[in-house]
Amino acid sequence: MGGAERTFVTRCSLAVKPFDIWTGTAPSPSSLQVSLEGIGRRPIRSSDGSYVFLDVPGGRRKLMIASAVYREVSEEIALPANGGAPPVLTVSLLPNRVYVPPAAGTGAIVELRDADGRPLAGAEIKAYIDDEMAVRGRLAEERNGGDGLRLKIAPGHGRLAPGDAFVLIGRDGSEPEWNRMADWADQQNAIMLDRSLTGEWSRGARLLPAVRATSDEAGLAILPFRGLLPAVCRIHAEIAAGERSWKTVWQAEGGRVSRVPAFAAAKS
């Protein structure tokens, strides 16, 4: 054979697994545009609904997901260089105002206003439901900060899915700790965390469903919750805008999307 042969090796650089936080399923491919800033090539969609980027140089990149029915995603990620293991990124997609909620979906539409009555845009909302019917699992072991990413839990009234946020609440009334399920672990009733726990937690501490959202330009945000929930849901929320924060409690109904009373941020 004349001439030199050239061998091309295609490698996976990143797999992105978007899922609808309200249904826990992958959205239809026609509803999303997934891209990496500065990379002109489109990802390949795999059989499990992931978007796979091939042969992307290592370094920091911005992942962008655009959609007509979900809030825009813009997240900076680090891609490995020199053939390191490609990251698998699970992305929770939040609904926007034109999204049609699933049948019997539970959620709250919240409206945020500043002290002068103007829309409070870009405010961060952290919210969770604290009720025995909402427990998604309980710690099956004692845990201290820095004990690693694997967490063994006993089943609750519902089930977490990869990408789900949750709060951990103990029996001593200590402050809740936020975390996120990254994936299932390699043993029964064990999950992998997004990051290590920081507090000290006793066996039996509860994992409760939680959501993070950002208010849009009109000061509106949708808080979606999935799975078995009580008829009356008390949503505990913390709102942050700039260097200020507020706490409030909203009431919603299991199996319905409720519009809660508008929240007015108090003057300092």
Number of C-alpha atoms within 10 A of each C-alpha: 4 4 5 6 7 6 6 6 6 9 12 14 21 23 21 20 21 22 23 18 23 20 16 18 12 16 17 10 12 8 11 16 15 19 20 20 12 8 13 8 12 14 19 13 15 11 7 8 18 21 23 18 22 17 13 18 14 15 10 11 17 15 15 15 18 15 16 15 16 20 19 17 16 14 12 12 15 13 18 17 13 7 13 10 12 18 15 16 16 18 19 22 22 23 23 17 15 9 13 9 16 13 10 12 19 25 24 21 17 19 21 24 19 16 14 11 11 12 19 22 19 19 22 17 22 19 27 25 26 19 16 13 16 24 23 21 23 21 21 17 14 14 19 13 11 12 13 13 16 20 21 21 21 17 17 17 13 17 15 24 17 20 23 23 25 25 20 22 21 19 11 9 7 11 11 16 15 19 19 20 21 22 19 17 15 10 9 10 14 18 22 19 21 17 15 16 20 14 15 12 22 18 16 17 21 27 28 26 27 25 23 19 20 21 20 19 12 14 20 22 27 25 25 24 24 23 19 17 22 16 13 12 22 17 21 16 19 16 20 17 16 8 5 11 14 14 13 11 15 19 15 22 17 19 20 16 21 18 15 15 12 14 19 17 20 11 8 5
